[in-house]
Amino acid sequence: MGYVGQAPADAALTGADITDGIIANVDIASDAAIALSKTALSAGTGISLSTNTLNVDAAQTQITSVGTIATGTWEGTTVAVDQGGTGATTLNNLITLATHTTGDYVQNITAGTGLTSTGATSGENIAHSLSVDAAQTGITSVGTLSSLVIANAGTIGSASDTDAIAISSGGVVTFSQSVTLADDATITLQDEGQIIFADDDPSTDDTGVGIVMKFTALTSLVVGELVHIDANGKIDQAHPAAGVSTRVPAIGIALEANSSGSDAEVKVLLLGVYKDTSQFNFTPGEEVYAGHSGEGEFTQTPTSTDGHHVQRVGVALTADSIYFNPSLDVIEHA
């Protein structure tokens, strides 16, 4: 604002003195200041006013939405699960399987019967390698096997005889028990097949080794007696003496006693080796005949009595054993 002549006396400046209605920046001294009380400023929601300074309140409870926050650190209270948080202050054991989850999951891996595990039965982040035990005592049945390989020197057995079937490293099979074939079952030997009796000298007295069949006894029998087949198809003691031609030919040696009379089944050696230390006193290599002095006896001296019958039944193998291979031809001495 300019003036001509003498400067006006000091007076308060009013709005009417500003002719153009505008206070320009040049009209204000650089050190000029307007008291805060002369302004219309006030601290609104979320704003604090201190002297000439406006500040944002630290606690912004009145803010209900924000835009995208690119940076910053959350230091508020724990965010609830239903608000998108975890509801916890740590991630340790935060989720409980089957309680906070659905679907398939593995709880504890325990190696049961027939299995072993390289890992613990419980715990997190445990590596497991499950293996089948080499000894499968827990398996009691299996399905159809297309093949079965038993280790060298392995065995197959039952609870009462664990090595009833033993298999050598060369594949030879040894049975520690008797082998029974079902009705009408057969044993077929291929080319060069053989049935071998490993020993020609039974280790136990009054026993035989060879081909054995069961027959029904007509009367009581003693182990070691020669037997023949009676007219009714049962076995009885053989006796080639005079007047008893129906008591020959001898067909076998009784391997079992029968003290109960008729209709009892006994084993009879038809072909093989029989040992009897109390009955025999043979000359090895000489023929043996059915004895005529008594029922079921043996002799190395054939009868010379007319009317008696002569039947060769084998050859003495040792003093107390006979290779039994009876001829069914009977000659009557005359």
Secondary structure as GFF3:
##gff-version 3
##sequence-region A 1 334
A	DSSP	three_ten_helix	15	17	.	.	.	ID=ss1
A	DSSP	three_ten_helix	25	27	.	.	.	ID=ss2
A	DSSP	three_ten_helix	36	38	.	.	.	ID=ss3
A	DSSP	beta_strand	47	50	.	.	.	ID=ss4
A	DSSP	beta_strand	53	56	.	.	.	ID=ss5
A	DSSP	three_ten_helix	81	83	.	.	.	ID=ss6
A	DSSP	beta_strand	115	117	.	.	.	ID=ss7
A	DSSP	beta_strand	130	132	.	.	.	ID=ss8
A	DSSP	beta_strand	155	156	.	.	.	ID=ss9
A	DSSP	beta_strand	165	167	.	.	.	ID=ss10
A	DSSP	beta_strand	173	175	.	.	.	ID=ss11
A	DSSP	beta_strand	207	217	.	.	.	ID=ss12
A	DSSP	beta_strand	226	229	.	.	.	ID=ss13
A	DSSP	beta_strand	235	237	.	.	.	ID=ss14
A	DSSP	three_ten_helix	245	247	.	.	.	ID=ss15
A	DSSP	beta_strand	250	254	.	.	.	ID=ss16
A	DSSP	beta_strand	264	275	.	.	.	ID=ss17
A	DSSP	beta_strand	287	290	.	.	.	ID=ss18
A	DSSP	beta_strand	298	299	.	.	.	ID=ss19
A	DSSP	beta_strand	309	310	.	.	.	ID=ss20
A	DSSP	beta_strand	312	318	.	.	.	ID=ss21
A	DSSP	beta_strand	321	324	.	.	.	ID=ss22
A	DSSP	beta_strand	331	332	.	.	.	ID=ss23
###
